[in-house]
Amino acid sequence: QRDDEGENISHKNVAYNIMCAKFWAWKNVEADYIGIAHYRRHFSYKKGMKKKFSNILNKSEAEQIFKKVDIAVSPKRYYPFFTIKSHYVYTKAGYVEVHKRDIQVLRDVISEYHEEYLNSFDLCMSRSYYHSGSLFIMKKELYDEYC
């Protein structure tokens, strides 16, 4: 199903990318769980089966996982020579000044509208790991809160 049906922001895809799909799911999907796995990225909890569709998380495996947790995300990805902030700023050749400004504008907005999150933002930006790929599965109630 396309993300330009129902309530959507797909016309903003050039700027928002995967956020358009997340918004669409939030506004248009009724389910117990919501998950994002996209392009060539999929969830797998099996080892040693590189790039095979038989490696993709199935329903019964997901049911076992969600007996123990409310949210599943991609594994941590470590960058020993970068922080999240420096990775964003310096890995897109030719856009260093634009990305520096992006981070500062984001920090300024958080500071102005949600100052209580500023320390968390700074902590996250200073970390050398993150959960890549914008992949997750979570209970619908939590997804609603997230959105």
C-alpha positions as CSV (number, residue, x, y, z in Angstrom):
1,Q,0.0,0.0,0.0
2,R,1.3,3.5,-0.9
3,D,2.0,6.2,1.7
4,D,0.2,8.8,-0.4
5,E,-3.2,7.4,0.4
6,G,-5.4,8.2,3.4
7,E,-4.1,10.9,5.8
8,N,-0.5,11.5,4.7
9,I,2.4,13.9,4.2
10,S,4.0,12.2,1.3
11,H,4.4,15.5,-0.6
12,K,7.1,16.3,2.0
13,N,9.1,13.1,1.2
14,V,12.0,15.0,-0.3
15,A,12.7,16.6,3.1
16,Y,11.2,14.0,5.5
17,N,12.0,10.7,3.9
18,I,11.1,7.7,6.2
19,M,9.1,10.1,8.4
20,C,6.4,10.2,5.8
21,A,5.9,6.4,6.1
22,K,6.0,6.6,9.9
23,F,3.3,9.4,9.8
24,W,1.2,7.4,7.3
25,A,1.3,4.3,9.6
26,W,0.4,6.3,12.6
27,K,-2.6,7.9,11.0
28,N,-3.8,4.9,8.8
29,V,-2.9,1.6,10.4
30,E,-5.0,-0.2,13.0
31,A,-2.9,-3.0,14.4
32,D,-1.7,-4.4,17.7
33,Y,1.9,-3.7,16.6
34,I,3.6,-1.2,14.2
35,G,7.0,-1.8,12.6
36,I,9.2,-0.2,10.1
37,A,11.5,-2.3,7.9
38,H,12.2,-0.8,4.6
39,Y,14.2,-0.8,1.4
40,R,16.7,-3.7,1.9
41,R,16.6,-3.6,5.7
42,H,14.9,-6.4,7.5
43,F,14.8,-7.8,11.1
44,S,16.6,-11.0,11.7
45,Y,17.6,-12.8,14.9
46,K,19.4,-15.7,13.2
47,K,23.1,-15.9,12.6
48,G,25.0,-17.0,9.6
49,M,22.4,-16.5,6.9
50,K,23.6,-13.5,4.9
51,K,21.1,-11.8,2.6
52,K,18.6,-14.6,2.4
53,F,14.9,-14.0,2.8
54,S,14.6,-17.1,4.9
55,N,16.5,-15.0,7.5
56,I,13.7,-12.4,8.0
57,L,11.9,-12.4,11.3
58,N,8.7,-14.3,11.1
59,K,5.4,-14.0,13.1
60,S,6.1,-16.8,15.5
61,E,9.6,-15.4,16.2
62,A,8.2,-12.0,16.8
63,E,5.6,-13.4,19.2
64,Q,8.3,-14.9,21.3
65,I,10.3,-11.7,21.4
66,F,7.3,-9.6,22.4
67,K,6.6,-11.9,25.4
68,K,9.8,-10.3,26.8
69,V,9.9,-6.7,25.4
70,D,7.6,-4.0,24.2
71,I,9.9,-2.6,21.6
72,A,12.4,-4.2,19.2
73,V,15.0,-2.1,17.5
74,S,18.0,-2.8,15.2
75,P,21.3,-3.8,17.0
76,K,23.6,-1.0,18.2
77,R,26.0,0.2,15.5
78,Y,29.3,1.5,16.9
79,Y,31.5,4.2,15.4
80,P,34.7,4.3,17.4
81,F,36.0,7.4,15.8
82,F,32.8,9.4,15.6
83,T,30.0,10.7,17.8
84,I,26.5,10.7,16.4
85,K,26.9,14.4,15.9
86,S,30.2,14.3,14.1
87,H,29.1,11.3,12.0
88,Y,26.1,13.3,10.8
89,V,28.1,16.4,10.2
90,Y,31.2,15.0,8.4
91,T,30.0,11.9,6.5
92,K,28.1,13.7,3.8
93,A,30.8,15.2,1.7
94,G,30.3,18.8,0.7
95,Y,27.5,19.6,3.3
96,V,29.5,20.1,6.5
97,E,28.3,23.6,7.1
98,V,24.7,22.7,6.3
99,H,24.8,19.8,8.7
100,K,26.4,21.8,11.4
101,R,23.6,24.3,11.1
102,D,21.0,21.5,11.1
103,I,22.3,20.2,14.4
104,Q,22.4,23.7,15.9
105,V,18.9,24.5,14.7
106,L,17.6,21.3,16.1
107,R,19.2,22.0,19.4
108,D,17.9,25.5,19.5
109,V,14.3,24.3,18.8
110,I,14.6,21.7,21.6
111,S,16.0,24.4,23.9
112,E,13.1,26.8,23.2
113,Y,10.2,24.3,23.1
114,H,11.3,21.3,25.2
115,E,14.2,22.4,27.4
116,E,13.6,19.3,29.6
117,Y,15.0,17.2,26.7
118,L,18.1,19.2,26.1
119,N,20.4,17.2,28.3
120,S,19.1,14.0,26.7
121,F,19.7,15.4,23.2
122,D,23.3,16.4,24.1
123,L,24.0,13.0,25.6
124,C,22.7,11.2,22.5
125,M,24.7,13.5,20.2
126,S,27.9,12.7,22.1
127,R,27.5,8.9,21.9
128,S,29.5,6.8,19.5
129,Y,26.7,4.3,18.8
130,Y,23.1,4.3,17.6
131,H,20.4,1.9,16.3
132,S,20.7,2.4,12.6
133,G,18.3,2.0,9.8
134,S,15.2,3.5,11.5
135,L,14.0,-0.1,12.1
136,F,11.6,-0.9,14.9
137,I,8.6,-2.9,16.0
138,M,6.5,-1.8,18.9
139,K,3.0,-2.0,20.5
140,K,0.6,0.4,18.8
141,E,0.0,2.3,22.0
142,L,3.7,3.0,22.3
143,Y,3.9,4.0,18.6
144,D,1.1,6.5,19.2
145,E,3.0,8.0,22.1
146,Y,6.2,8.0,20.0
147,C,4.5,9.8,17.1
